[in-house]
Amino acid sequence: MKEEKENHILAGSAGRKIPAVMATQHPDNASVPYWHKTEFISTTDEVEECYRSFCDMGCDEYMWDWEGKFVDEAVMDRLFHQYYDYFSINHIGRDKFLTFRIPNIWEEPGFRIARAFMAIITGTDAAGELGFSHAPVFEVILPMTDNAEKLIHIQEQYYKTVRLTCQVFSTRLSGPVEINIIPLIEGSGSLIRSRSILLEYIDRFEKRFNHKVEYIRPFIARSDPALNSGMVPAVIAAKGAISEYYKFQNETGVFVYPIIGAGSLQFRGGLSPDAIENFMNEYAGVRTVTVQSAFRYDFNREVSTAAIKLLKRDISLKSPRIFSDSEMNDILEFDGIFRKPYCSTIERLASTINDISRHVPSHRERIQHTGLFGYSRGIKDSNIRLPRAISFTAAFYSLGIPPELIGTGRGIHDADKRGMLSKLESIYPNIKNDLKRAGCFLNKENLRMLAAADETWKDIITDVGILEDYIGSSFVPTCTDHFIHRNHVSNILHMWREGREFRREILSAGVIRRSLG
């Protein structure tokens, strides 16, 4: 197909293709997938989902997630045997890519990563038996990367696992002897300073493995920085990270192909089929984007597929903006300006959001975030625990309060007092557009009722007033869907207060806004 041949980047001595579009298992869909019967996708269903992401939707890559969820460890066997005709032409590891997001062993039990490593090794054997010459999996994503030593440690663990497997089973050396590691960096502060992690990594790698790193695919998180610090810090940190990665490339000669993980709603990234151009311009320089479940299932399939074609055609053509040292200092200052009011409000609303989030439907087989199994998210330097980003975002939207607005008004006020608004708009050109898109889902009546019961919500009333002055218009419904959404979230607030079940209302509101959270 024509779109499959356009604007592919080849990297490394082997000339591997850099995927432009990575389908993920993030459970942010509110609608039933076009190929399925319910919104819920089980572990066994994910094999079919992987195939359909490649075959039906044209994605280049699929993230197989081992972090905090149950996994079908026989994924490669199932793909090869159930869909042999497709993969005999579209080889995994050459034309299509399966990339494991492994558990962070400093946060989850280590035995889960051992299972992932064995799946990589045995999957390579399975591919070889069927005559495939490429290792199906040769890259893994390490979530919550915060230093270079952890990246090296994972690669050493994998190498030892390969050698031990060979010795124990008296077989030839199987599986890729080395795996590439994709650092997923999740805090806004860590993103801004992430060039130092890459510099230390390539130095340690060369000393440990006696050859140079050919390329790196640094992974920029958008959801968790927003949950931790608010929308504006998350956006500018991501843009700062893109700039830092290309500075690293210019400094070292090691090519970078940044990935960004974005959901459909503005708070989690704003990558939706109806906003592709804005997204590509805002995050120019990224070479791979994630299309999560809402992107694929909450829009008409033809619309989603056309958007994926556009991403594959154009994403590699966007040149990064390189920020000066002065601009990077501005980004750091804005991070503090906007994070402070956001965190202050979220800390005081945590119990409410945790309560609402318990009613958000779960569409994947997540491991419960209790004890040693899994982990929830929390605000940095705070003991407050929060739901994961999708449930967090869904909870606020279900109350009619888009989290994009929280702290942002007070941040705008502070930036204006410092004479920095023009600098902010230069760094974040889409800020007004993003606020308008989110603000259409604000339910002011709900906000007034919440504020009457808890003064913390009055901070958000302040935010709304400042932001309406800033964008020059009111946050009001602008189409029929917005009015219907307002009705659903009004129902949710009343049903929550009366102790009634409201999961179906949450789901109905999610369908209207084309994303659960």
N, C-alpha and C positions, 0 to 999 in steps of 0.2 A: 504494500500500500504506500502511496506517495508520502503521507505524513510520517511514516516510519523511517524514511530515508533522509529527511531534511534536518540539517543543523545538529547532527550528532557530534559530540565531543569524544575524542579518543584519548586515553590517558595511559601512561606507563609504558614500559618497554614492550608489553604484550599488546598494546593498542586496544585495551578494553574500552567498551562503550560506557560513557557516563550517563546513567538514566536521568531523564528530565522529570518524570512523574512517578512518585512512589505511593502506591496505595497502602493504607495502614488499617489497623484493626481498632482505631479509636472509636468508642461506641457513642458517637454524638448524633446518630440518626434518630429521627422521630418516626419516619415512615417505614413501611415494610419494603425490604429490598426487592427489586423487580424479579429476582430469580427465586424468592423464598416465600414462605407462608406467614411468618410472623416477624416482628421487629427484632426479636431475640435471635442471635446467631451463636449457635453452640460451637464448642471446640471442633467437633467433627464436621460442621458446616463450613468451617474456615478453609478447608482444602478446596471445596468448590468455589468459595469466594475468591481465593487466590487465582484459580484458573480463569474465572470470569473477569477478574480485574485485568488480566492479560488479554484474553481472547475477545471479550465483548467490549471492553472500555478502552483498550489500547494503552494501558499503563505499562511502563518499562520495568518497574520494580515493585516488590511486595514485601512489606515489613512483617516478619513472623515474630510475634511479641512473646517473649518469655518473662517479661517483667510484671510481677504481681498478678499473673493470671494462669489458668490451666492451659495446657498446650498439647496438641497432637504431635507426639515425638516422631511419628512415622510419616511426617509430612512429605518427605521426598519420595519415599516408596509409593505413597498414595498418588502423588502427582504423576509420577512416571507410569504407573500401571493403569490408573483411571483415565488419563488423558495422553496416552502415549502418542497418538497420531499428531496432536498439536505440538508436544514438546520434542518430537523427533525432528520437527522442522524449526521450531523456535527453541533453541537449546537454552536451558537454565544455566546461567554462568557465562553465556556468550551473547545471547539476544535478549533474554529476559533474566531478571535477577531476583533472587530470594535472599533477603538480608535479615539476619536474626538480631533482634534487640534483646541482649542478654541481661540477666539480673545483675544488679550492682551488688557484689558480694560483701560490700561494706554496709549494706542495708538489708539484704535478704540472705537466707541460708545458702551456703556454698554448694549444696548438693544439686541445686537447680541448674547452676552453670555447668556442672559436670554432665548433666543430661544434654544440655545444648551442645557441648563439645562432642559428645558421642554421636549425636544426630548429624553433625557436620561430617565426622569421619565415616560413619556407616553410609551416609547419603552419597558420599563420593564413591564408595564401593558399589552401591546400587547403580549409580550412573555408569560406572565402568562396565558392569555386567551387561548393561543394555547397549553398550557401544558408544556411549557419550564420552568425549575426550576432555570436557571442561569440568572442573570441580563446581558443583551446583552452588555451594555457599563458600565464599572466601573472604567475606567482610562481616563484621559484627559491630553493633552499636552499643556503646557503654553509656547508660544513662547517668546523670548527675556527676559527670566528670568534673573534677575540681583541681586535679594536679596530674602531671605527666607520669609520675611513678606508677599510678594505678593503671595507666594504659600499658606500660611495659610489663607490669605484673600479670595482666590478663594474657598478653601475648606469650609470656614465659609459661604460664599455666597451660595454655593450649599446646604449646610445643612439647611440654612434658607429657601431656595426655596422649599425643600422637605417638611418641616414642614408647610409652608404657603399653599402649594398646598393641603395638607391633611386637613387643617382647612377650607379653602375657599370652597372646593368641598365636604366636609363632607365625605371623603373616608378614608379607611384604609391607613396607611403609605405605600406608594409605591415608588419604585425606591430604589437603594442602598442608605442607609442613609449617608454613606461616600463614597467619590470617591478618588481613588488614583490619585496623580498628578505627571506628568512627567515633570521635569524642562528641557526645551530646552534652552541651553545656547549658545549664538551666537557670542560673541566677542572673539578674540584670547586671550586678556588679562583676560577676565572673565573666559574663559575655564581653563587657567593655574591656576587661584585662586579659582576654583569652589568647592574645598573640603570644604572651609569655609562656603559656602552657604548650603551645605548638613549638616554640623555639626550644624549650627544654626537652620536649618529646623527641624531636629529630636528633638532638645531640645524644640523648640516652640510647635511642634506637641504634644509631650507627655504632656506638661503643659496644652494645650488647649483641647485635646480630651481624656486625661486620659488613654492612652495606648501607647505602643511603635510602632514605624514604623517597619513593618516586612521586607520590602525590598524597594529598590528604583531603578527605571529604568532611570537614568540620560541620557539625549538626547544630543549628541554632534553634533553641526552644522558643516558642512564643507564648504557650499557654501558662506554664508555671511561672515565668517571670511576671506575667500579668497578675496571676493569682497572688504572688508574693509582694508585688510592688505597685500594681496598677497598670492601666493600658499604656499611658504615655511612656513611663520608664521601659516597658517591654518593647515598644516600637523603636525607640531611639537606641536602646541597647542592642537590638538586633541589627540596626543599621550601622551602629558603631562597630559591631563585631565583623560585619561584612567588610568594612573599610580596613580593619586591623588584619583580616586574613589576606587581603591583597597586598598590604604593606609587607606582611610576612613573605608572601610569594616573591615580591620584588627584591626583598632583602636576602632570601636564601636560595632562590631558584627552584624551590619545591612548589609544584603547582597545587593550587587549591580549587576545589569544586564544592562550594558551600551548599548545604542542604538547609532548608527552613521547614520547621514543623508547624503548620498553621491550620486552625479550624475555620469554619465558615463565618461565625459571628466575629464582629470587629474585635471583641475582647480577646479572643483566642487566635487572631491573626487576620481575619477578613478575607480569606481565600475562598470565594464562592464562585460558581459558574457565571453569575451576573456581575462580577467585579474583577475580571481577570486583568484588564489593562491597568487599572489603578494599582492592583497588587504588584504586578510585574514592575511598574515604574517606581513604586515605593521601595521595593526590596531588590532593586536592580543589582545584579552581580551574583545572585544565587543561581545555582545551576541545577538543583533538584528541589522540587516542592512536594510536600505530602498532600494527597487528596484523601481526606478522611471519610468516614461513613456518611456524614451528612452531605458532603459534596457529591457523592456517588448515588445516594438513595433518596434524598429529600428534594431533588429537582427531577424534572423529566429526564429520562435516560438519554434522549437525543441531545438535550441541552448540556448535560454533564459530559457526554462523549465529545461534543464539539469543543467544549472548553478545554478538555484534555488535549485535543489536537492543537489548539491554539498555544497552549503552554509548551508542548513539544516543539512547535515551530519557532516560537519567539523567545523562550526564556533564556537561551544561550546567547542571544543577540544583545541583551541589555548590559551595558557597561556599568561597572560599579562606580559609586561616588566615593572618592578618597577624602576623608576629613583631615584637616590640618590638626596640629597639636592643640591649637587654640579651640577649634571646634570640638575636639574630643574632651577638652576641659569643660566646655559648655554642656556636653552630653552628661558628664559626671554631675555637674551642678543641677541640671534639670532632673536627673535621677533622684537626687535628694529633695528637690522642691516638690515633686509630685508624689514621691513615695511616702513622705511623712503624713500628709492628711489622709491618704488612702489607708495606710496601715492603722492609723489611729481609729478610724471608723470601723474597719473590718474587725479589729480585735474586739471591739465592743458589741459587734453583731454576730460574732462567731457562733454563739449558742443557737441563735435563731436560724442561721444558715445551715448549721449541722442538723437541726431538727427538720427543716424543709427538705434537705438533700436526701434524707432517709426515704422520702416518698418518690424520688426520681427513679424511673424504671431503669433497671440494669440490663443492658443488651448484649453483654458478653459474660463469660464465665470467669469473673474476677475472684481472686483469693481474698477472703475477708481480711481487712486491714486491722488485725488484732494480734497481740503477742508478737511472736517472731516472724509471722507470716505476712509479708507485704508491709506497706507503710502508707500512711496518709501524708498529706502535705501540710506545711505550716509556714507561718510568717517568720522570716529570718530574725534571729535574736529575740524570739518570743516563744513562750510555752504554749501558745494557742495552736490547736490542731484544727485543720480544715479538711473538707472533702477534697477529692481529686478535682482537677480543673473543670471537667465536663459537668459533674454534679454541682459544683460551686456555681458555675455560670448559669446552669439550668435553674438552680434555686433562686437566684436573684431575678432572672427573667420571669420566672413563674410568679413572683410577687409583683411584677410590673416595674421592676427597678433595674434597668440595664447597668451592669457593673462598670461599663465604660465611663459612666458619669461620675462614679464615686471618687472623690478627692481631686478630680480633674478641674472642677471649677475653682476650688481653692488654690490649686496649683497655678492655674491661669492668672488668678488675682496676684499671687506672689511673683510670678514671672513678669507680669505687667509692672508691678511696683519696682522691680529691678531693671526695667527697661529692656527686657530680653524677649519680648513676644516675637519680634521680627526674626530673631535668631532661631526661636523654636519653630516657626513656620518654614524657615529655610531648611531646617533639618527634617521636619515632619510636614511636608506640603499637604498631605491628605487629612490633616487633623480635623478641619471643619467638616469635611465630607464624612469622615468616620463618625463624628459625633452626631451629625444629622441622621445617618443611617440607623444608629443605635437609638437615638432619641425618639424616633417614631413609635417605639415600643414602651415608652414611659407611660405609666398609669398614675397620673397626679393624684387622683382620688385615693388610691391605695397608699401612696406616699404620705398624704396628709393623715390618713387613719393610722398608719404605722407610727408617725411622728407624735400623734396624740398619746400613744401608749408608751413610747420610748423616745426620749429626747435625742438619742443618737441619730435617728433618722432626720432630724432637723439639719444636721450637717449636709445631708444630701439635698435637702430643699435649698440650702445656700448654694451648693454646687450648681443646681439646675438654674437658679436665677442668674448666676454669673455667666454660665455657658450660653444661656439664651441671649444675653446681652452681647456676648462675644461673637456668636454666629449670626446675630442680627435677625433671628426668628424664634418662634416658640416651638417647643417639642410637643407636637400634637399628631394624632393619626392623620395620615395623608391619603389613605386608600381603604377600601373595604376590608382587606385583610387586617389592617392595623386596628380597625374598630372591633372586628371579631376577636382578635387577640386580646384587646382590652377587656372584653366581656369574659373571656376564659380566665384571665388572671384576677379579675374581680371575684369570680366564683372561687378561685383557689384561696384567696385571702379569707373569705368568709367561712369556707369549709374548714380551713386550717384552724381558725379561731374556735370553731365549734367541735373540733376533734373528729371531723368526718374524713373519710378517705377521698383523696383527690388525685390519684395517679393518672386517671384517664384525662382529667383536665390538663395536667402537666403535659401529657403526650399530645393532646389536641392543640395546645398552644405552641408546642414545638413544631408540629406539622405546619402551622400557619407561618412561623418565622423561618421554616426550612432548616432547622437545627434544634436538637434537644438542648445542647449547651455548648 
